[in-house]
Amino acid sequence: MPIFADANLLVNAAEKGHVNALAAIRAGKTFVTPNQFREFLDVSSSPQRKARRAFLFREGIELFGGPRAGAIARSAEFQQVFLQISTAKGRGDAALAAFAKATGNEL
């Protein structure tokens, strides 16, 4: 089953080699939302950013975007979840949860 990965899961897998994080990513198709993608790549050094990009490529993690993501983001289900979560957790986490809910993919 496809999953949406948050930045923390990606960091644990890419930089800490956390067995459970790697297993979750490798269990099926893994997507990252644009917000989580930016958060994961928001590091201070160019070598670290390159290493993180290489990890995403190596593990086959795809950015969830384009027309399909836009259509989902306009759906009532997405908007309801996003609005419920964004005040407390921020826009990035809210979008992640809303995409997971609207697509039925695990988070």
Secondary structure, DSSP 8 states (H G I E B T S, - for coil): --EE--HHHHHHHHTT--HHHHHHHHTS-EEE-HHHHHHHH--S-HHHHHHHHHHHHHTT-EE--HHHHHHHHTSHHHHHHHHHHHHHH-HHHHHHHHHHHHHT-B-
